[in-house]
Amino acid sequence: MRKILFGVILTLVVLFTFRYCNQKKEERITLKENTALIKEQVINVGKLVVTEGHFSEVFTYKNSKAVFSDLLEAKKQAVVIVNADVTVGYDLSKLEYEIDEVGKTLRIMSIPKEEIKISPDLEYYDIQADFLNQFEADDYNNIRDIVKESLMKKIESSDLKANAQNRLLSELSKFFILTKSMGWKLEYNQSTIESVNDFKRIDIKL
């Protein structure tokens, strides 16, 4: 009777051990599959998110200098018509993150700063210059610098950067949807993301 009872207990122990090990193996497989899926999602999101805009302006460039010991003033001026294409984007391939398999957590460590590109097309009209103050390469470089500085101010006061940030948040929300569906956590800047709207309340340091 004892041998039969011992045999039954031994059989139950073996079955329980086999089932436990099999369950652990399935959990590891699921974890690896989830990790691979998250990595794939990060790669898919790792692209350049761009918002485009167009600006037009008219500048009047003037320059004067004293000649002959300040006895005369030599002047030059030009009307400059500017048409500029502007893009504000985020290169999400530069996103820094880490995957905590044990804690089932995706941590976003750093979000790249926005990249602003200005492509101005300048057309010059009504160019006037005194003989002693002709247009030179430095003048055209100064005009281009002034134009870019003016355009940067317009970009700051426009909704281009806000629109670009909204597109960025839309891409980042894909991480939350994916991790939530798999029972993982998403963290950014040591804060747990509980909903898509949490991204809007987080200081992204743009």
C-alpha positions as CSV (number, residue, x, y, z in Angstrom):
1,M,0.0,0.0,0.0
2,R,2.8,2.4,0.9
3,K,4.6,1.6,-2.5
4,I,1.3,2.4,-4.4
5,L,0.8,5.6,-2.4
6,F,4.5,6.6,-3.0
7,G,4.1,5.8,-6.6
8,V,1.0,8.0,-6.9
9,I,2.7,10.9,-5.1
10,L,5.9,10.5,-7.3
11,T,3.7,10.6,-10.4
12,L,1.9,13.7,-9.3
13,V,5.2,15.4,-8.5
14,V,6.6,14.6,-11.9
15,L,3.4,15.7,-13.7
16,F,3.3,19.0,-11.7
17,T,7.0,19.6,-12.3
18,F,6.6,19.0,-16.0
19,R,3.6,21.2,-16.2
20,Y,5.3,24.0,-14.3
21,C,8.4,23.9,-16.5
22,N,6.2,23.8,-19.6
23,Q,4.3,26.9,-18.4
24,K,7.5,28.8,-17.7
25,K,8.8,27.9,-21.1
26,E,5.6,29.3,-22.7
27,E,5.9,32.5,-20.6
28,R,9.5,33.0,-21.8
29,I,8.5,32.5,-25.4
30,T,5.7,35.0,-25.0
31,L,8.1,37.4,-23.4
32,K,10.6,37.1,-26.2
33,E,7.8,37.5,-28.8
34,N,6.6,40.6,-27.0
35,T,10.1,42.0,-26.8
36,A,10.6,41.4,-30.5
37,L,7.3,43.1,-31.3
38,I,8.2,46.2,-29.2
39,K,11.6,46.4,-30.9
40,E,9.9,46.1,-34.3
41,Q,7.5,48.9,-33.4
42,V,10.3,51.2,-32.3
43,I,12.1,50.6,-35.6
44,N,8.9,51.3,-37.6
45,V,8.4,54.5,-35.7
46,G,12.0,55.5,-36.2
47,K,11.5,57.8,-39.1
48,L,11.5,61.5,-39.8
49,V,8.2,63.1,-38.8
50,V,8.0,66.4,-40.7
51,T,5.6,69.4,-40.8
52,E,6.1,71.7,-43.8
53,G,5.4,75.4,-44.2
54,H,5.9,78.2,-46.7
55,F,6.8,81.9,-46.0
56,S,7.0,84.9,-48.3
57,E,8.6,88.2,-47.4
58,V,9.9,91.4,-49.1
59,F,13.0,93.0,-47.6
60,T,14.8,96.3,-48.4
61,Y,18.5,96.0,-47.8
62,K,20.4,99.2,-47.3
63,N,24.1,99.8,-46.6
64,S,26.1,102.9,-46.5
65,K,29.7,103.8,-45.6
66,A,31.7,107.0,-45.3
67,V,34.4,107.8,-47.8
68,F,37.0,110.5,-48.2
69,S,37.4,111.1,-44.5
70,D,33.6,111.2,-43.9
71,L,33.2,113.9,-46.6
72,L,30.9,111.6,-48.7
73,E,28.5,108.8,-48.0
74,A,28.4,105.9,-50.5
75,K,25.1,104.0,-50.5
76,K,23.8,100.8,-51.9
77,Q,20.4,99.1,-51.6
78,A,18.3,96.3,-53.0
79,V,14.8,95.0,-52.8
80,V,14.8,91.2,-51.9
81,I,11.8,89.0,-52.4
82,V,12.0,85.8,-50.3
83,N,10.1,82.6,-50.8
84,A,11.1,80.0,-48.3
85,D,10.1,76.4,-47.7
86,V,10.4,75.4,-44.1
87,T,10.3,72.0,-42.4
88,V,10.1,71.2,-38.7
89,G,10.8,67.5,-38.0
90,Y,11.9,64.9,-35.5
91,D,14.3,62.2,-36.5
92,L,12.9,59.4,-34.4
93,S,15.7,57.0,-35.4
94,K,17.6,59.0,-32.8
95,L,15.1,58.0,-30.1
96,E,16.9,56.5,-27.1
97,Y,15.1,53.7,-25.2
98,E,15.6,50.6,-23.2
99,I,13.5,47.4,-22.9
100,D,13.2,45.9,-19.4
101,E,12.1,42.3,-20.1
102,V,11.9,41.3,-16.5
103,G,9.8,44.3,-15.5
104,K,7.9,44.3,-18.8
105,T,8.6,48.0,-19.3
106,L,9.5,50.1,-22.3
107,R,11.5,53.1,-21.1
108,I,11.9,56.1,-23.4
109,M,15.1,57.7,-22.3
110,S,15.5,60.6,-24.7
111,I,13.5,62.2,-27.5
112,P,15.4,64.0,-30.2
113,K,15.1,67.8,-30.5
114,E,13.3,69.2,-33.4
115,E,15.2,69.9,-36.6
116,I,14.3,73.1,-38.4
117,K,15.4,73.4,-42.0
118,I,14.9,76.6,-44.0
119,S,15.3,76.7,-47.8
120,P,15.0,80.3,-48.9
121,D,14.8,81.4,-52.6
122,L,16.0,85.0,-52.9
123,E,15.3,87.3,-55.9
124,Y,16.9,90.7,-56.1
125,Y,15.3,93.7,-57.6
126,D,16.1,97.4,-57.9
127,I,19.7,97.0,-57.1
128,Q,21.4,100.4,-56.6
129,A,25.0,101.0,-55.7
130,D,27.4,103.9,-55.7
131,F,30.7,103.5,-57.4
132,L,32.6,103.5,-54.1
133,N,30.2,101.0,-52.4
134,Q,29.5,98.1,-54.8
135,F,27.7,94.9,-53.9
136,E,30.1,92.2,-52.8
137,A,29.8,88.6,-51.6
138,D,29.6,89.7,-48.0
139,D,26.4,91.7,-48.8
140,Y,24.7,88.6,-50.1
141,N,25.8,86.6,-47.2
142,N,24.5,89.2,-44.8
143,I,21.2,89.4,-46.6
144,R,20.8,85.6,-46.3
145,D,21.7,85.7,-42.6
146,I,19.1,88.4,-42.0
147,V,16.5,86.5,-43.9
148,K,17.1,83.3,-42.0
149,E,17.0,85.2,-38.7
150,S,13.7,86.8,-39.6
151,L,12.2,83.5,-40.8
152,M,13.2,81.8,-37.5
153,K,11.2,84.5,-35.6
154,K,8.2,83.8,-37.9
155,I,8.5,80.1,-37.3
156,E,8.6,80.6,-33.5
157,S,5.4,82.7,-33.7
158,S,3.6,80.4,-36.1
159,D,1.9,77.0,-35.4
160,L,4.5,75.0,-37.3
161,K,6.3,73.8,-34.2
162,A,3.1,73.0,-32.4
163,N,1.8,71.0,-35.4
164,A,5.1,69.1,-35.5
165,Q,4.9,68.3,-31.8
166,N,1.4,67.0,-32.2
167,R,2.6,64.7,-35.0
168,L,5.4,63.6,-32.7
169,L,3.0,62.8,-29.8
170,S,0.8,60.8,-32.3
171,E,3.8,58.6,-33.1
172,L,4.7,58.2,-29.5
173,S,1.2,57.2,-28.6
174,K,1.7,54.1,-30.7
175,F,4.1,52.8,-28.0
176,F,1.5,53.2,-25.3
177,I,-1.2,51.4,-27.3
178,L,1.2,48.5,-28.0
179,T,2.6,48.1,-24.5
180,K,-0.9,48.5,-23.0
181,S,-2.3,45.7,-25.2
182,M,0.5,43.4,-24.1
183,G,0.3,44.1,-20.4
184,W,3.6,46.1,-20.4
185,K,4.3,49.5,-18.9
186,L,5.6,52.6,-20.8
187,E,7.8,55.1,-19.0
188,Y,9.2,58.4,-20.1
189,N,11.4,60.7,-18.0
190,Q,10.8,58.5,-15.0
191,S,7.1,58.9,-15.3
192,T,4.7,56.1,-16.1
193,I,2.4,56.8,-19.0
194,E,-1.1,55.8,-18.0
195,S,-3.0,57.2,-21.0
196,V,-2.3,58.8,-24.4
197,N,-3.1,62.2,-22.9
198,D,-0.2,61.8,-20.5
199,F,2.2,62.6,-23.3
200,K,0.7,66.1,-23.5
201,R,1.3,66.8,-19.9
202,I,5.0,65.6,-19.9
203,D,7.8,68.1,-20.4
204,I,9.4,66.8,-23.6
205,K,12.0,69.6,-23.6
206,L,11.5,70.5,-27.2
